[in-house]
Amino acid sequence: MSNSPFLNSIRTDMRQKGYALKTEKTYLHWIKRFILFHKKRHPQTMGSEEVRLFLSSLANSRHVAINTQKIALNALAFLYNRFLQQPLGDIDYIPASKPRRLPSVISANEVQRILQVMDTRNQVIF
């Protein structure tokens, strides 16, 4: 258990609502990071602007993956909407960018080497 009575009360609430243990740990991790990001301010004294700043910093400074940012958003949405019962509304944060991926292709030389080691009856397919 955490040393924080606040985080412990969130944990208890999540268990009473039947959240999975992995979800509990993940949400508590992101809620704690959010609190630390804002210099240990209590979440009740903050709102959508602080959530926006935190989520945007994950994209800009920490360069997290888009799904990581979404998990952090879900954790904070749980914190505010369900636990604190202070609806956040729309949050206009900077989304993390998807990494640019180049297609994986092989050269003509590599194709030639593959064909050389293949059984001749399978070469007809290519």
DRENTORKOL-3810 file (N, C-alpha, C; in nm, 4 decimals):
REM DRENTORKOL-3810
@n.u->0.0832; n.v->-0.1191; n.w->0.0000; ca.u->0.0000; ca.v->0.0000; ca.w->0.0000; c.u->0.0875; c.v->0.1251; c.w->0.0000
@n.u->0.0298; n.v->0.2295; n.w->-0.0508; ca.u->0.0979; ca.v->0.3576; ca.w->-0.0575; c.u->0.0962; c.v->0.4243; c.w->0.0798
@n.u->0.1888; n.v->0.5167; n.w->0.0996; ca.u->0.1901; ca.v->0.5945; ca.w->0.2238; c.u->0.0857; c.v->0.7055; c.w->0.2198
@n.u->0.0310; n.v->0.7322; n.w->0.1032; ca.u->-0.0639; ca.v->0.8405; ca.w->0.0865; c.u->-0.2061; c.v->0.7944; c.w->0.1186
@n.u->-0.2695; n.v->0.8568; n.w->0.2171; ca.u->-0.4092; ca.v->0.8222; ca.w->0.2462; c.u->-0.5004; c.v->0.8478; c.w->0.1255
@n.u->-0.4692; n.v->0.9513; n.w->0.0475; ca.u->-0.5494; ca.v->0.9829; ca.w->-0.0704; c.u->-0.5418; c.v->0.8698; c.w->-0.1726
@n.u->-0.4204; n.v->0.8244; n.w->-0.2051; ca.u->-0.4047; ca.v->0.7148; ca.w->-0.3013; c.u->-0.4642; c.v->0.5852; c.w->-0.2472
@n.u->-0.4517; n.v->0.5637; n.w->-0.1167; ca.u->-0.5125; ca.v->0.4441; ca.w->-0.0563; c.u->-0.6649; c.v->0.4465; c.w->-0.0684
@n.u->-0.7236; n.v->0.5656; n.w->-0.0555; ca.u->-0.8697; ca.v->0.5739; ca.w->-0.0678; c.u->-0.9134; c.v->0.5499; c.w->-0.2125
@n.u->-0.8317; n.v->0.5923; n.w->-0.3093; ca.u->-0.8615; ca.v->0.5630; ca.w->-0.4502; c.u->-0.8531; c.v->0.4128; c.w->-0.4729
@n.u->-0.7485; n.v->0.3506; n.w->-0.4192; ca.u->-0.7296; ca.v->0.2051; ca.w->-0.4326; c.u->-0.8508; c.v->0.1301; c.w->-0.3760
@n.u->-0.8936; n.v->0.1691; n.w->-0.2574; ca.u->-1.0093; ca.v->0.1048; ca.w->-0.1939; c.u->-1.1337; c.v->0.1209; c.w->-0.2805
@n.u->-1.1540; n.v->0.2404; n.w->-0.3335; ca.u->-1.2697; ca.v->0.2667; ca.w->-0.4193; c.u->-1.2658; c.v->0.1799; c.w->-0.5452
@n.u->-1.1495; n.v->0.1677; n.w->-0.6060; ca.u->-1.1368; ca.v->0.0866; ca.w->-0.7277; c.u->-1.1655; c.v->-0.0606; c.w->-0.6982
@n.u->-1.1203; n.v->-0.1079; n.w->-0.5838; ca.u->-1.1450; ca.v->-0.2479; ca.w->-0.5473; c.u->-1.2932; c.v->-0.2718; c.w->-0.5214
@n.u->-1.3588; n.v->-0.1757; n.w->-0.4573; ca.u->-1.5023; ca.v->-0.1895; ca.w->-0.4327; c.u->-1.5821; c.v->-0.1887; c.w->-0.5625
@n.u->-1.5310; n.v->-0.1186; n.w->-0.6624; ca.u->-1.5994; ca.v->-0.1113; ca.w->-0.7918; c.u->-1.5596; c.v->-0.2257; c.w->-0.8841
@n.u->-1.4683; n.v->-0.3119; n.w->-0.8383; ca.u->-1.4332; ca.v->-0.4311; ca.w->-0.9144; c.u->-1.3333; c.v->-0.4115; c.w->-1.0266
@n.u->-1.2503; n.v->-0.3093; n.w->-1.0185; ca.u->-1.1480; ca.v->-0.2887; ca.w->-1.1208; c.u->-1.0411; c.v->-0.3975; c.w->-1.1112
@n.u->-0.9833; n.v->-0.4317; n.w->-1.2238; ca.u->-0.8760; ca.v->-0.5311; ca.w->-1.2276; c.u->-0.7532; c.v->-0.4765; c.w->-1.1556
@n.u->-0.6743; n.v->-0.5659; n.w->-1.0974; ca.u->-0.5544; ca.v->-0.5258; ca.w->-1.0235; c.u->-0.4580; c.v->-0.4480; c.w->-1.1126
@n.u->-0.4415; n.v->-0.4920; n.w->-1.2367; ca.u->-0.3511; ca.v->-0.4230; ca.w->-1.3293; c.u->-0.4015; c.v->-0.2816; c.w->-1.3588
@n.u->-0.5312; n.v->-0.2663; n.w->-1.3752; ca.u->-0.5899; ca.v->-0.1337; ca.w->-1.3979; c.u->-0.5670; c.v->-0.0454; c.w->-1.2760
@n.u->-0.5875; n.v->-0.1025; n.w->-1.1586; ca.u->-0.5659; ca.v->-0.0290; ca.w->-1.0337; c.u->-0.4228; c.v->0.0233; c.w->-1.0265
@n.u->-0.3267; n.v->-0.0639; n.w->-1.0492; ca.u->-0.1853; ca.v->-0.0239; ca.w->-1.0412; c.u->-0.1513; c.v->0.0816; c.w->-1.1462
@n.u->-0.2019; n.v->0.0619; n.w->-1.2669; ca.u->-0.1732; ca.v->0.1562; ca.w->-1.3749; c.u->-0.2335; c.v->0.2927; c.w->-1.3459
@n.u->-0.3597; n.v->0.2959; n.w->-1.3068; ca.u->-0.4253; ca.v->0.4230; ca.w->-1.2774; c.u->-0.3568; c.v->0.4946; c.w->-1.1610
@n.u->-0.3241; n.v->0.4214; n.w->-1.0557; ca.u->-0.2570; ca.v->0.4843; ca.w->-0.9414; c.u->-0.1211; c.v->0.5402; c.w->-0.9814
@n.u->-0.0510; n.v->0.4703; n.w->-1.0688; ca.u->0.0783; ca.v->0.5196; ca.w->-1.1185; c.u->0.0609; c.v->0.6552; c.w->-1.1871
@n.u->-0.0375; n.v->0.6646; n.w->-1.2774; ca.u->-0.0564; ca.v->0.7891; ca.w->-1.3518; c.u->-0.1132; c.v->0.9006; c.w->-1.2651
@n.u->-0.1979; n.v->0.8661; n.w->-1.1701; ca.u->-0.2501; ca.v->0.9680; ca.w->-1.0779; c.u->-0.1360; c.v->1.0240; c.w->-0.9935
@n.u->-0.0482; n.v->0.9363; n.w->-0.9470; ca.u->0.0675; ca.v->0.9809; ca.w->-0.8678; c.u->0.1590; c.v->1.0699; c.w->-0.9521
@n.u->0.1854; n.v->1.0311; n.w->-1.0765; ca.u->0.2702; ca.v->1.1139; ca.w->-1.1640; c.u->0.2067; c.v->1.2502; c.w->-1.1891
@n.u->0.0749; n.v->1.2524; n.w->-1.2036; ca.u->0.0027; ca.v->1.3782; ca.w->-1.2236; c.u->0.0207; c.v->1.4692; c.w->-1.1023
@n.u->0.0048; n.v->1.4140; n.w->-0.9834; ca.u->0.0199; ca.v->1.4918; ca.w->-0.8598; c.u->0.1627; c.v->1.5432; c.w->-0.8462
@n.u->0.2606; n.v->1.4575; n.w->-0.8734; ca.u->0.4011; ca.v->1.4988; ca.w->-0.8640; c.u->0.4352; c.v->1.6041; c.w->-0.9694
@n.u->0.3796; n.v->1.5907; n.w->-1.0885; ca.u->0.4026; ca.v->1.6880; ca.w->-1.1955; c.u->0.3594; c.v->1.8273; c.w->-1.1505
@n.u->0.2514; n.v->1.8337; n.w->-1.0745; ca.u->0.1997; ca.v->1.9618; ca.w->-1.0265; c.u->0.2453; c.v->1.9912; c.w->-0.8834
@n.u->0.3642; n.v->1.9434; n.w->-0.8510; ca.u->0.4312; ca.v->1.9744; ca.w->-0.7233; c.u->0.3471; c.v->1.9389; c.w->-0.6010
@n.u->0.2862; n.v->1.8208; n.w->-0.6064; ca.u->0.2102; ca.v->1.7618; ca.w->-0.4962; c.u->0.0846; c.v->1.8397; c.w->-0.4574
@n.u->0.0299; n.v->1.9131; n.w->-0.5531; ca.u->-0.0986; ca.v->1.9784; ca.w->-0.5266; c.u->-0.2069; c.v->1.8718; c.w->-0.5215
@n.u->-0.3051; n.v->1.8927; n.w->-0.4375; ca.u->-0.4146; ca.v->1.7969; ca.w->-0.4276; c.u->-0.5021; c.v->1.8092; c.w->-0.5522
@n.u->-0.5425; n.v->1.6971; n.w->-0.6109; ca.u->-0.6250; ca.v->1.7024; ca.w->-0.7320; c.u->-0.7548; c.v->1.7813; c.w->-0.7174
@n.u->-0.8101; n.v->1.7895; n.w->-0.5964; ca.u->-0.9334; ca.v->1.8677; ca.w->-0.5777; c.u->-0.9110; c.v->2.0157; c.w->-0.6050
@n.u->-0.7866; n.v->2.0618; n.w->-0.5927; ca.u->-0.7566; ca.v->2.2030; ca.w->-0.6178; c.u->-0.7218; c.v->2.2281; c.w->-0.7644
@n.u->-0.7252; n.v->2.1224; n.w->-0.8447; ca.u->-0.6903; ca.v->2.1345; ca.w->-0.9865; c.u->-0.8093; c.v->2.0909; c.w->-1.0711
@n.u->-0.7935; n.v->2.1056; n.w->-1.2015; ca.u->-0.9025; ca.v->2.0670; ca.w->-1.2912; c.u->-0.8530; c.v->2.0400; c.w->-1.4315
@n.u->-0.9380; n.v->2.0702; n.w->-1.5289; ca.u->-0.9089; ca.v->2.0344; ca.w->-1.6675; c.u->-0.7842; c.v->2.1039; c.w->-1.7225
@n.u->-0.7557; n.v->2.2247; n.w->-1.6774; ca.u->-0.6362; ca.v->2.2952; ca.w->-1.7263; c.u->-0.5087; c.v->2.2223; c.w->-1.6840
@n.u->-0.5041; n.v->2.1768; n.w->-1.5596; ca.u->-0.3866; ca.v->2.1032; ca.w->-1.5122; c.u->-0.3750; c.v->1.9668; c.w->-1.5808
@n.u->-0.4887; n.v->1.9043; n.w->-1.6066; ca.u->-0.4875; ca.v->1.7767; ca.w->-1.6798; c.u->-0.4357; c.v->1.8003; c.w->-1.8211
@n.u->-0.4816; n.v->1.9071; n.w->-1.8852; ca.u->-0.4354; ca.v->1.9411; ca.w->-2.0202; c.u->-0.2844; c.v->1.9629; c.w->-2.0225
@n.u->-0.2333; n.v->2.0378; n.w->-1.9252; ca.u->-0.0888; ca.v->2.0634; ca.w->-1.9186; c.u->-0.0098; c.v->1.9344; c.w->-1.9001
@n.u->-0.0581; n.v->1.8470; n.w->-1.8135; ca.u->0.0106; ca.v->1.7203; ca.w->-1.7874; c.u->0.0124; c.v->1.6325; c.w->-1.9121
@n.u->-0.1034; n.v->1.6146; n.w->-1.9746; ca.u->-0.1109; ca.v->1.5291; ca.w->-2.0933; c.u->-0.0282; c.v->1.5854; c.w->-2.2081
@n.u->-0.0300; n.v->1.7171; n.w->-2.2239; ca.u->0.0501; ca.v->1.7792; ca.w->-2.3295; c.u->0.1989; c.v->1.7624; c.w->-2.3029
@n.u->0.2383; n.v->1.7699; n.w->-2.1759; ca.u->0.3805; ca.v->1.7523; ca.w->-2.1430; c.u->0.4268; c.v->1.6100; c.w->-2.1713
@n.u->0.3367; n.v->1.5138; n.w->-2.1564; ca.u->0.3733; ca.v->1.3757; ca.w->-2.1887; c.u->0.4097; c.v->1.3644; c.w->-2.3365
@n.u->0.3360; n.v->1.4356; n.w->-2.4207; ca.u->0.3630; ca.v->1.4312; ca.w->-2.5650; c.u->0.4858; c.v->1.5138; c.w->-2.6008
@n.u->0.4979; n.v->1.6331; n.w->-2.5436; ca.u->0.6048; ca.v->1.7258; ca.w->-2.5818; c.u->0.7393; c.v->1.6953; c.w->-2.5172
@n.u->0.7394; n.v->1.6738; n.w->-2.3877; ca.u->0.8652; ca.v->1.6569; ca.w->-2.3145; c.u->0.9060; c.v->1.5119; c.w->-2.2990
@n.u->0.8098; n.v->1.4274; n.w->-2.2708; ca.u->0.8408; ca.v->1.2869; ca.w->-2.2425; c.u->0.8335; c.v->1.1990; c.w->-2.3676
@n.u->0.7722; n.v->1.2501; n.w->-2.4738; ca.u->0.7605; ca.v->1.1786; ca.w->-2.6017; c.u->0.7033; c.v->1.0380; c.w->-2.5850
@n.u->0.5950; n.v->1.0289; n.w->-2.5083; ca.u->0.5324; ca.v->0.8981; ca.w->-2.4863; c.u->0.4531; c.v->0.8568; c.w->-2.6100
@n.u->0.4238; n.v->0.7293; n.w->-2.6184; ca.u->0.3411; ca.v->0.6771; ca.w->-2.7275; c.u->0.1972; c.v->0.7233; c.w->-2.7077
@n.u->0.1240; n.v->0.7266; n.w->-2.8160; ca.u->-0.0151; ca.v->0.7737; ca.w->-2.8111; c.u->-0.0996; c.v->0.6900; c.w->-2.7152
@n.u->-0.0776; n.v->0.5585; n.w->-2.7112; ca.u->-0.1554; ca.v->0.4734; ca.w->-2.6204; c.u->-0.1198; c.v->0.4987; c.w->-2.4746
@n.u->0.0053; n.v->0.5312; n.w->-2.4476; ca.u->0.0464; ca.v->0.5653; ca.w->-2.3110; c.u->-0.0263; c.v->0.6908; c.w->-2.2652
@n.u->-0.0340; n.v->0.7888; n.w->-2.3535; ca.u->-0.1038; ca.v->0.9129; ca.w->-2.3207; c.u->-0.2526; c.v->0.8862; c.w->-2.2969
@n.u->-0.3110; n.v->0.7972; n.w->-2.3749; ca.u->-0.4528; ca.v->0.7634; ca.w->-2.3571; c.u->-0.4770; c.v->0.6942; c.w->-2.2231
@n.u->-0.3839; n.v->0.6102; n.w->-2.1812; ca.u->-0.3972; ca.v->0.5433; ca.w->-2.0512; c.u->-0.3916; c.v->0.6465; c.w->-1.9394
@n.u->-0.2988; n.v->0.7425; n.w->-1.9504; ca.u->-0.2903; ca.v->0.8493; ca.w->-1.8503; c.u->-0.4206; c.v->0.9289; c.w->-1.8472
@n.u->-0.4766; n.v->0.9584; n.w->-1.9643; ca.u->-0.6048; ca.v->1.0297; ca.w->-1.9714; c.u->-0.7150; c.v->0.9495; c.w->-1.9037
@n.u->-0.7211; n.v->0.8192; n.w->-1.9296; ca.u->-0.8237; ca.v->0.7351; ca.w->-1.8673; c.u->-0.8099; c.v->0.7334; c.w->-1.7156
@n.u->-0.6870; n.v->0.7300; n.w->-1.6666; ca.u->-0.6640; ca.v->0.7314; ca.w->-1.5219; c.u->-0.7144; c.v->0.8616; c.w->-1.4606
@n.u->-0.6845; n.v->0.9732; n.w->-1.5264; ca.u->-0.7266; ca.v->1.1031; ca.w->-1.4732; c.u->-0.8767; c.v->1.1245; c.w->-1.4906
@n.u->-0.9336; n.v->1.0688; n.w->-1.5959; ca.u->-1.0795; ca.v->1.0753; ca.w->-1.6128; c.u->-1.1474; c.v->0.9982; c.w->-1.5003
@n.u->-1.0915; n.v->0.8818; n.w->-1.4653; ca.u->-1.1459; ca.v->0.8065; ca.w->-1.3519; c.u->-1.1353; c.v->0.8903; c.w->-1.2247
@n.u->-1.0176; n.v->0.9469; n.w->-1.2006; ca.u->-0.9945; ca.v->1.0257; ca.w->-1.0793; c.u->-1.0984; c.v->1.1364; c.w->-1.0652
@n.u->-1.1153; n.v->1.2150; n.w->-1.1704; ca.u->-1.2044; ca.v->1.3302; ca.w->-1.1605; c.u->-1.3520; c.v->1.2942; c.w->-1.1774
@n.u->-1.3836; n.v->1.2172; n.w->-1.2787; ca.u->-1.5251; ca.v->1.1911; ca.w->-1.3085; c.u->-1.5902; c.v->1.0935; c.w->-1.2114
@n.u->-1.5161; n.v->0.9917; n.w->-1.1690; ca.u->-1.5782; ca.v->0.8863; ca.w->-1.0884; c.u->-1.5413; c.v->0.8962; c.w->-0.9407
@n.u->-1.4148; n.v->0.9278; n.w->-0.9098; ca.u->-1.3733; ca.v->0.9297; ca.w->-0.7695; c.u->-1.4057; c.v->1.0639; c.w->-0.7038
@n.u->-1.3564; n.v->1.1730; n.w->-0.7621; ca.u->-1.3804; ca.v->1.3055; ca.w->-0.7031; c.u->-1.5171; c.v->1.3624; c.w->-0.7414
@n.u->-1.5782; n.v->1.3041; n.w->-0.8430; ca.u->-1.7065; ca.v->1.3504; ca.w->-0.8950; c.u->-1.7024; c.v->1.4988; c.w->-0.9315
@n.u->-1.5933; n.v->1.5348; n.w->-1.0000; ca.u->-1.5744; ca.v->1.6690; ca.w->-1.0555; c.u->-1.5502; c.v->1.6518; c.w->-1.2058
@n.u->-1.6554; n.v->1.6446; n.w->-1.2859; ca.u->-1.6385; ca.v->1.6178; ca.w->-1.4290; c.u->-1.5400; c.v->1.7136; c.w->-1.4957
@n.u->-1.4538; n.v->1.6566; n.w->-1.5780; ca.u->-1.3509; ca.v->1.7356; ca.w->-1.6457; c.u->-1.4029; c.v->1.8055; c.w->-1.7700
@n.u->-1.4988; n.v->1.7456; n.w->-1.8381; ca.u->-1.5433; ca.v->1.8016; ca.w->-1.9654; c.u->-1.4390; c.v->1.7752; c.w->-2.0734
@n.u->-1.4431; n.v->1.8541; n.w->-2.1797; ca.u->-1.3474; ca.v->1.8370; ca.w->-2.2891; c.u->-1.2116; c.v->1.8931; c.w->-2.2493
@n.u->-1.1085; n.v->1.8185; n.w->-2.2829; ca.u->-0.9718; ca.v->1.8610; ca.w->-2.2528; c.u->-0.8984; c.v->1.8727; c.w->-2.3854
@n.u->-0.8548; n.v->1.9918; n.w->-2.4176; ca.u->-0.7881; ca.v->2.0174; ca.w->-2.5454; c.u->-0.6370; c.v->2.0056; c.w->-2.5275
@n.u->-0.5887; n.v->1.8823; n.w->-2.5188; ca.u->-0.4458; ca.v->1.8597; ca.w->-2.4980; c.u->-0.3774; c.v->1.8268; c.w->-2.6298
@n.u->-0.2460; n.v->1.8398; n.w->-2.6308; ca.u->-0.1677; ca.v->1.8055; ca.w->-2.7499; c.u->-0.1504; c.v->1.6545; c.w->-2.7530
@n.u->-0.2025; n.v->1.5889; n.w->-2.8559; ca.u->-0.1899; ca.v->1.4426; ca.w->-2.8600; c.u->-0.0481; c.v->1.3995; c.w->-2.8963
@n.u->-0.0089; n.v->1.2856; n.w->-2.8428; ca.u->0.1195; ca.v->1.2272; ca.w->-2.8804; c.u->0.1105; c.v->1.1883; c.w->-3.0273
@n.u->0.2214; n.v->1.1998; n.w->-3.0958; ca.u->0.2192; ca.v->1.1667; ca.w->-3.2384; c.u->0.2528; c.v->1.0201; c.w->-3.2593
@n.u->0.1933; n.v->0.9657; n.w->-3.3633; ca.u->0.2240; ca.v->0.8276; ca.w->-3.3983; c.u->0.3636; c.v->0.8252; c.w->-3.4593
@n.u->0.4433; n.v->0.7283; n.w->-3.4214; ca.u->0.5768; ca.v->0.7218; ca.w->-3.4822; c.u->0.5651; c.v->0.6887; c.w->-3.6310
@n.u->0.6485; n.v->0.7528; n.w->-3.7099; ca.u->0.6480; ca.v->0.7250; ca.w->-3.8531; c.u->0.7224; c.v->0.5950; c.w->-3.8761
@n.u->0.6554; n.v->0.5039; n.w->-3.9402; ca.u->0.7156; ca.v->0.3735; ca.w->-3.9679; c.u->0.7297; c.v->0.3564; c.w->-4.1184
@n.u->0.8483; n.v->0.3142; n.w->-4.1576; ca.u->0.8715; ca.v->0.2843; ca.w->-4.2978; c.u->0.8363; c.v->0.1389; c.w->-4.3226
@n.u->0.7806; n.v->0.1106; n.w->-4.4386; ca.u->0.7487; ca.v->-0.0296; ca.w->-4.4667; c.u->0.8764; c.v->-0.1124; c.w->-4.4754
@n.u->0.8657; n.v->-0.2339; n.w->-4.4324; ca.u->0.9795; ca.v->-0.3240; ca.w->-4.4366; c.u->0.9777; c.v->-0.3969; c.w->-4.5707
@n.u->1.0781; n.v->-0.3703; n.w->-4.6529; ca.u->1.0874; ca.v->-0.4347; ca.w->-4.7840; c.u->1.2248; c.v->-0.4974; c.w->-4.7990
@n.u->1.2331; n.v->-0.5922; n.w->-4.8901; ca.u->1.3634; ca.v->-0.6541; ca.w->-4.9144; c.u->1.4103; c.v->-0.6158; c.w->-5.0540
@n.u->1.5394; n.v->-0.6133; n.w->-5.0707; ca.u->1.5977; ca.v->-0.5726; ca.w->-5.1986; c.u->1.5856; c.v->-0.6851; c.w->-5.3013
@n.u->1.6071; n.v->-0.6492; n.w->-5.4271; ca.u->1.6046; ca.v->-0.7482; ca.w->-5.5357; c.u->1.7121; c.v->-0.8541; c.w->-5.5137
@n.u->1.8246; n.v->-0.8132; n.w->-5.4605; ca.u->1.9343; ca.v->-0.9056; ca.w->-5.4315; c.u->1.8916; c.v->-1.0090; c.w->-5.3268
@n.u->1.8192; n.v->-0.9621; n.w->-5.2238; ca.u->1.7719; ca.v->-1.0537; ca.w->-5.1195; c.u->1.6678; c.v->-1.1513; c.w->-5.1746
@n.u->1.5823; n.v->-1.1042; n.w->-5.2642; ca.u->1.4834; ca.v->-1.1920; ca.w->-5.3275; c.u->1.5550; c.v->-1.3007; c.w->-5.4068
@n.u->1.6578; n.v->-1.2613; n.w->-5.4814; ca.u->1.7343; ca.v->-1.3566; ca.w->-5.5615; c.u->1.7960; c.v->-1.4650; c.w->-5.4733
@n.u->1.8508; n.v->-1.4249; n.w->-5.3572; ca.u->1.9124; ca.v->-1.5229; ca.w->-5.2663; c.u->1.8079; c.v->-1.6180; c.w->-5.2089
@n.u->1.6888; n.v->-1.5669; n.w->-5.1797; ca.u->1.5814; ca.v->-1.6528; ca.w->-5.1278; c.u->1.5410; c.v->-1.7550; c.w->-5.2331
@n.u->1.5255; n.v->-1.7084; n.w->-5.3565; ca.u->1.4856; ca.v->-1.7987; ca.w->-5.4648; c.u->1.5906; c.v->-1.9065; c.w->-5.4910
@n.u->1.7157; n.v->-1.8724; n.w->-5.4695; ca.u->1.8234; ca.v->-1.9692; ca.w->-5.4928; c.u->1.8190; c.v->-2.0852; c.w->-5.3942
@n.u->1.7747; n.v->-2.0609; n.w->-5.2735; ca.u->1.7732; ca.v->-2.1675; ca.w->-5.1726; c.u->1.6401; c.v->-2.2419; c.w->-5.1673
@n.u->1.5409; n.v->-2.1938; n.w->-5.2416; ca.u->1.4097; ca.v->-2.2591; ca.w->-5.2411; c.u->1.4090; c.v->-2.3829; c.w->-5.3293
@n.u->1.3250; n.v->-2.4748; n.w->-5.2932; ca.u->1.3006; ca.v->-2.5938; ca.w->-5.3743; c.u->1.2371; c.v->-2.5480; c.w->-5.5063
@n.u->1.2778; n.v->-2.6061; n.w->-5.6177; ca.u->1.2325; ca.v->-2.5593; ca.w->-5.7496; c.u->1.0812; c.v->-2.5658; c.w->-5.7680
@n.u->1.0143; n.v->-2.6597; n.w->-5.7082; ca.u->0.8683; ca.v->-2.6673; ca.w->-5.7262; c.u->0.7966; c.v->-2.5518; c.w->-5.6564
@n.u->0.8571; n.v->-2.4917; n.w->-5.5519; ca.u->0.7967; ca.v->-2.3767; ca.w->-5.4835; c.u->0.8270; c.v->-2.2456; c.w->-5.5543
@n.u->0.9268; n.v->-2.2432; n.w->-5.6403; ca.u->0.9621; ca.v->-2.1199; ca.w->-5.7108; c.u->0.8525; c.v->-2.0770; c.w->-5.8081
@n.u->0.7709; n.v->-2.1703; n.w->-5.8537; ca.u->0.6629; ca.v->-2.1384; ca.w->-5.9472; c.u->0.5656; c.v->-2.0383; c.w->-5.8840
@n.u->0.5470; n.v->-2.0468; n.w->-5.7552; ca.u->0.4564; ca.v->-1.9557; ca.w->-5.6840; c.u->0.5042; c.v->-1.8119; c.w->-5.6988
@n.u->0.6330; n.v->-1.7928; n.w->-5.6960; ca.u->0.6882; ca.v->-1.6582; ca.w->-5.7055; c.u->0.7070; c.v->-1.6211; c.w->-5.8500
END
